[in-house]
Amino acid sequence: MSLIIYSVYTIYALAGLLATINIAIKPKLFWPILLVASVVGGGLMIQGYGLIDEYLLGMALLGGLIALFRGKISFKQTTKTIWQKVHYYLFMIFIGYMLCQSVRGLIVLNDLRITRWIIYYLLLGLLAWLLFKKALNWPSPQKITLIIAVAGLVYFSAYLLTGYFYEAFSHGSRYDLQGYLWVGTAAAMLPLTIVLASVISLLKNYSPPKHILGWVIILISTLASYYYGSRVGILIILSFIVLALILLKFKQFIFFLLIFLIITGFFKFGGSLLGFSRIIVQSATLHSPSDSGRLMHLQAGIDAIRQKPKTALFGFGVHTNRLIIGPYLQKLGYFQGGPTPPIIHTTGLGALFIDTGFIGVFLFYANLIVVGCRVLFAKRNPNRLTFLLIIGMFALWPLISDVQDVILLYLLIIPAGIFNYLSQPIKTPTDPTRPIKLCFLASADSIHSVKWISYFCQKNYQVSWISLTPLTAGEINNIKFYRVPGLGKIAPINLLFDTIRLRRLLQEIKPDILHAHYAGANGILAALSGFHPLILTVWGSDILINTKSKIKGPFIKFALRQADLITCDAQHMVGTLNQLGITSDKIKQINFGVDTQKFQPQKQPGSIRKQLNLASRPLIISLRQLEPIYDVSSLIKAIAIVSRKTPDIACLIIGQGSENKSLRALTQSLDIQDKIIFVGHLPNDQLPKYLAAADIYVSTA
């Protein structure tokens, strides 16, 4: 056993040395090596200490510094946004604070081993500084995804196979390796968060041959989680299965779910949800004996602060928690009358609270919140949902295990770290000879949609049309029409299901551009889809009225921020968009035009008059939809007034809407039903003869 362990340690040492040499020669290898080290090294141990990822980080940075001094790396001066500056300075304050707490812990404990933490935070601060200066360039998002995926495959394969072969040949338990070669099962499964995120990207954005890699990783990681009985691993996989339902094709989601169900024994229970639910309940609750210790750690921290309130802000210093938690657990009889173990494996939040106080806990979560805000409000981030899930997992992680020495966590939240570069869209090569593929998300009962889509069809674009409403505005040849029976209302559950449907259609269509009309349901769904480039056309009430709503307003503003280009048809709407924070360079005003070949005075306009038995009566026409915003009721009241002086006046109201019954009732109450004719909806090609028959056109609003 000792020979095997020390052989492994020798391999670690050589790996670090090779990392330094390779990065010093080829600086572009810095991030690939560090990504692999953070995924593979995070779960490995040396004599009970998780030092491998820290050691490899130090060796990688050493190689980077050598390359910097040799002139292989040059600093790049770039303009930083306010969010980038806030993120950087907040992270550096956190690292500086933890560095001071490490020095404090060294003094309090008089233990030279605490020097490890001082070096650790110095390395993280140096890395953040180098990244902020843009001295170390990342690989492309495609390469990052593949690197993390391959590293995850190697890691979980090694984790699974070492346990299996150890049990097969030593007749011991797979858990005997914990504390010598591997960390505990919860911490060992932490890399699964970023690895499964890469798998989702592989299955979503890459060609089918690379999908095989993703499915193999899912298979191996699920086997490892189940083999070691890791509730954390099971919960992480379940979370990504739910995410797959939203982001992946439905058949991919089903395949993912089947792999999980087969491995975790669903079918072993005869398909019984009652039997299978035991493993899920065990994974999702805090009722196993080991969990009581986790909660006691947190209670110990609270009690320690309560006894010494002056330490509440700053804690006692890094690693001082072991002096407090050990006696506390002994006092409660947690060790069942036996001696307190020499090493107390503390839990993240309790340890962080005791070591660093409220300020340390605040700075940790403040960094997560800033990263979450950057992810949430990023202009173009196709991986927004995936990242928010990972941030949520890391926010809960202190309740499960330690966070202070997890390099992977810092690489995720560090300025210009993994989140920053994986937020870039995956670029796939396109055939320059094929027509541009446009996809419109627009209401199929609107003539405006028909006009826009008809124009691009005539220009030989490859057009697809997605609508939440039935096609009633007119047929168009040479398009693919998709009627999505969506709920179309701005409510969380409705938006969730409509977004899932839209994502699946976009994966099938694979357009070059998505163009959403109306910043209400269509614009919000388009923004939530994460697709770019996104063009959004606003039509008036969506930004003039709905943005004032406490419920709809934030959603519409979110859609406006996510759009790459916004079009409107009036100068006052440009001003409104500016007031909502949209810069003028992102807005294109496109005014309405009139087809003069189609709409022109007719020599004999009497056909409609004859059809409606209007003869030579003065005729007014309105084309407004029967909705409150268009105030057609004012026109009807005006007709009642005018009819007193012009008794033979007539009015055609063309359109339909929610006020149809109330407007008809108003006509009856004013006793002018012989003067108002409700025509209903008319196809656009029939409008010219109605307009030609009228004497006056009225547009209310």
Secondary structure, DSSP 8 states (H G I E B T S, - for coil): -HHHHHHHHHHHHHHHHHHHHHHHH-GGGHHHHHHHHHHHHTTB-BTTB--HHHHHHHHHHHHHHHHHHTTS---------HHHHHHHHHHHHHHHHHHHHHHHHHHHHT-GGGHHHHHHHHHHHHHHHHHHTT-S----HHHHHHHHHHHHHHHHHHHHHHHHHHHHHH-S-GGGGBTTTB--HHHHTTTHHHHHHHHHHHHHHS-HHHHHHHHHHHHHHHHHHHHTT-HHHHHHHHHHHHHHHHHS-HHHHHHHHHHHHHHTTTGGGTT-HHHHHHHHHHHH-S-SHHHHHHHHHHHHHHHHHHHSGGGTTT-S-TTTHHHHHHHHHHHTTTTTTS---SS----HHHHHHHHHHHHHHHHHHHHHHHHHHHHHH-SS-TTHHHHHHHHHHHHHGGGTS--TT-HHHHHHHSTTSHHHHHTS-------TTS--EEEEE--TT-HHHHHHHHHHHHTT-EEEEEESS---S---TTEEEEE-----SSSHHHHHHHHHHHHHHHHHH--SEEEEESTTHHHHHHHHHT-SSEEEE--SHHHHTGGGSTTHHHHHHHHHHH-SEEEES-HHHHHHHHHTT--GGGEEE------TTTS---S-THHHHHHTT-TT--EEEE---SSGGG-HHHHHHHHHHHTTT-TT-EEEEE---TTHHHHHHHHHHTT-TTTEEEEE---GGGHHHHHHH-SEE----
